[in-house]
Amino acid sequence: MQFTTLLLTLAATLQATTALPTTASTCQRVRSPASMLNIANAQPRIPSYFSTQTITFTIPATARGACALIADFPANYTIVDYNVQHGSTQGPIKINVIDVNGPAPNSIVGTVGFPSAMPGQKTKTAAKLTINSFACREKMTFRFESTGGDRSIQYYTGEVGFEQTDKVGLFVEHSC
């Protein structure tokens, strides 16, 4: 009797778990038009060594729901990060993300450290980072600025960079 009850319970559980629907992502992506992200900040050590990068994403009129700024990297992808290259214990350099043309223009909307392996330049595992979500706009412009690197490193520059492709780098996801 107990064996039959156990068997029926297991059979019902198996049927319920195999009947769960699988949902594929319906999100649409707008790729960054920039082929690379490369920014640096060596202030205060080298005051003139400060570079930012501004990227504009053109969002289709058919976009619905929120637009999310994301960074997506596969495993073993090269991300150059001066902190990581030189063995800093502070981890990847932090990048401020500024929404240039949003409701509060030039506001910091996120801070992100891209997933470089320690030590080395290749990501250990795949990583998808959501930086922030916004109401979709026709043009979404973001500026990326390094907050600086580990000042204890001799040739400190606070530099971060990676190549972007159709599947890797910065994107705006919409219509999820």
N, C-alpha and C positions, 0 to 999 in steps of 0.2 A: 504494500500500500504506500509506504513512504517512498520507495523507489519509483513508483508510478507517478506520484505527486511531483517528485524532484524532476523526473524526465519530462513531464508536461510543462513545468515551470521553465526548464531550460529550453525546450522547444519554442515556447511562447516568446521568451527573451530573444532567442536567435532570430525568430521571424520578425520581431519588432525592430531589432537593430539592422537587419539586412533590408528592411523596407524603408529605412530613413532616406529621404530624398537627398541627392547630392546637388549642390549648387555651384556652378562655375561662376567666377567673377564676371559681372557684367560691366565693370568699370571701364571707362574709356580713358586713354592717356593722351596728353599733349606733351610732346617731347620738347626739351630745351633746345632752342635754336643754336646754342653755343656748343662747339665741338669739345671744349675743355672748360673746366672750372679751375682757375688758378688765381689765388689771392695770397697776400702777404702783409705782415705787420711787424716791423722791427723797432717800433717806437718803445721806449724813448731812446734806445741805444743808437739807432740810425733814423733820425727824424724824417728824412726824405723817403725812407723805404716803407711805403704804405700803398698797397694797391687793393682796390675792391673790384667786384664784377657785378654788373647789372644785367639781368636777364628778363626779357619780356616774353610771356607766353600768350599766344592768341587762342582764345577759347571759342569753340564753335557756338553759334546761336542755338543749336539743338541741345546744348548742355543743360542738364537738370540736376537739382539737388545742390549739395555743397561741392566746392572745388577744394581739393586737398593738395598742398605742396608736399611732395614726397621725394625721398632719395632711395634708390633701389640698386643694390649691388649683389652680384652672385659671389659664391665662395671663390677664393683664389684670385680676386680682382685687385689690381694695383691701385693704391691710393697713396700718393706721396704726401707725407705729413712730417714736417721737420722734427717735431717732438718725438714721434715714433721712431724715425730713422736714427735718432741719436740717443735712444734709450731713456728718455725722460720717464720718470715715475708718475707724472701728472696725466698720462693718457693722451689721447688725440687732442689737437688744438680745437678750441671751441670757435664756432662760426656764428656770428650774429646775422639773423635774417631780417631785413627791413622791407616792409611793404611800402613801396615808393608811391603808388597811386591808389591806395585803399581809402576807406572812410576816414582814417586818421593818418594822413600822408606822412611818410618817413618814420613810422613807428616800428620799433623792434617787435616782431611777431613770433620770434622763436630763436633758440640757440641750439646748435647741433654740433656734435663731434662725429665725424665720419668714421666708420668702423675699420680702422687700420689695425692690423695685428701688432702685438708687442712682443719682441722687437721685429722689425721688418716692414714691408710695404704691402703685403697681400692680405686681403680679408680672410679670416679663418673660416667663417661660415657665411651663408647668404644673409643679407640684412635688408629689410625694408623699413625705413624710418618715416613716420608721418611728422612733418615739421609743424604744420598747423592747417586748419580748415577755414574756409572763407566762403562768403556768398560769391558765386561766379560773376565775373565781369568779362567784357569782351577782351580787354587787355589787362593782364595781371603782371605787374613789374615788381621784381624783387632785387634788392641789392644784398650781396654777400660780403661780409667784412670779418676778417680774422680778429679775434680778441687778443691775439699775441700768443706767443709760445712760452715755454719754460725758460725764464730769464737766467737760470743757472747754467744753461748750455752755452758753451763758449761762443759759437757763431750763430747765436739765436736770431731767427728771422720770422718765426710764426707763420711759415708758409705751408699752404695746403693746395693740392691739385689732383685732378683725375680727368681721364678722357670720358666723354659722354657718347653713347651710341643710341640706337633705337630702343634698346632694352636695358641700358645701364646709365645711371646718373640721376639727374633731377627731372621731375615730371610734375604736371598738374593732373590729378585724377578727377574725373567728374562722372556723373550719371551712374553712380553705383547703386 
